[in-house]
Amino acid sequence: MTKEYVVNSKRSEFEKKALLKLSQAGKAGKDVFEYIVLNSVKIDFKWTLYAGAVWDDEENAVHLNMDPDKTDPESPWVLNLIAHEATHLQGAPPGH
């Protein structure tokens, strides 16, 4: 999957920036980028108790527990959360 595909997609600007930054983060970042894009994993914001982010296989999404207006999509912390939760999705059995 190409970076141009992401730029021209209907994803939010936050998702686009985060995904493009992940694609530049070495092999591990590129692998997460490919998984998220090829599997249409959504990245969004949702309040949750006791976690910086959560994964949801029913929604095929990574939910960040942060203020969307104050969250930098290129922050190493945010990118780490996205990568970590996407890894859970990657290994989740169907209907988990």
C-alpha positions as CSV (number, residue, x, y, z in Angstrom):
1,M,0.0,0.0,0.0
2,T,1.4,3.4,-0.9
3,K,1.6,6.6,1.0
4,E,-0.3,8.4,-1.9
5,Y,-3.2,6.0,-1.3
6,V,-3.4,7.1,2.4
7,V,-3.1,10.8,1.4
8,N,-5.9,10.5,-1.1
9,S,-8.1,8.3,1.2
10,K,-11.2,9.4,3.2
11,R,-9.3,8.9,6.5
12,S,-9.2,11.9,8.9
13,E,-6.3,14.2,8.8
14,F,-5.2,12.8,12.1
15,E,-5.1,9.3,10.7
16,K,-3.3,10.4,7.6
17,K,-0.5,12.1,9.6
18,A,-0.1,9.3,12.1
19,L,0.0,6.7,9.3
20,L,2.5,8.6,7.2
21,K,4.7,9.0,10.3
22,L,4.4,5.3,11.1
23,S,5.5,4.4,7.5
24,Q,8.7,6.3,8.2
25,A,9.4,4.5,11.5
26,G,11.7,1.7,10.3
27,K,10.5,-1.8,9.5
28,A,8.3,-2.2,12.5
29,G,6.5,1.1,11.7
30,K,6.1,0.2,8.1
31,D,4.7,-3.2,9.0
32,V,2.1,-1.6,11.3
33,F,1.3,1.0,8.5
34,E,0.7,-1.8,6.0
35,Y,-1.5,-3.8,8.4
36,I,-3.7,-0.8,9.3
37,V,-4.1,0.3,5.7
38,L,-4.6,-3.1,4.1
39,N,-7.1,-4.1,6.8
40,S,-8.9,-0.7,6.9
41,V,-8.3,-0.3,10.7
42,K,-9.9,2.9,11.9
43,I,-8.0,5.2,14.3
44,D,-10.2,7.4,16.4
45,F,-10.8,8.8,19.8
46,K,-13.0,7.3,22.5
47,W,-13.0,7.7,26.3
48,T,-12.0,4.6,28.2
49,L,-11.1,4.0,31.8
50,Y,-7.5,3.0,32.8
51,A,-5.9,2.9,29.3
52,G,-4.2,5.3,26.9
53,A,-5.8,3.4,24.0
54,V,-7.8,0.2,23.3
55,W,-8.4,-2.0,20.4
56,D,-11.8,-3.1,19.2
57,D,-12.0,-6.0,16.8
58,E,-15.8,-5.7,16.3
59,E,-15.3,-2.1,15.0
60,N,-11.9,-2.9,13.5
61,A,-10.5,0.1,15.3
62,V,-7.9,1.6,17.6
63,H,-9.4,4.1,20.0
64,L,-7.2,6.6,21.6
65,N,-8.2,7.8,25.0
66,M,-7.1,11.4,24.4
67,D,-8.4,14.9,23.6
68,P,-8.5,14.9,19.8
69,D,-7.9,18.7,19.8
70,K,-4.7,18.4,21.8
71,T,-3.2,15.1,20.5
72,D,-0.2,15.3,18.1
73,P,-0.5,12.5,15.5
74,E,3.2,12.5,15.1
75,S,4.0,12.1,18.8
76,P,6.2,9.0,19.5
77,W,3.8,8.2,22.4
78,V,0.7,8.3,20.2
79,L,2.4,6.3,17.5
80,N,3.5,3.7,20.0
81,L,-0.1,3.3,21.3
82,I,-1.4,2.9,17.8
83,A,1.2,0.3,16.9
84,H,0.6,-1.6,20.2
85,E,-3.1,-1.7,19.8
86,A,-2.9,-2.6,16.1
87,T,-0.7,-5.5,17.1
88,H,-3.5,-6.8,19.3
89,L,-5.9,-6.6,16.4
90,Q,-3.5,-8.4,14.2
91,G,-3.5,-11.4,16.5
92,A,-7.1,-11.3,17.7
93,P,-9.2,-14.3,16.9
94,P,-12.4,-13.5,15.0
95,G,-15.2,-12.3,17.3
96,H,-12.9,-11.7,20.2
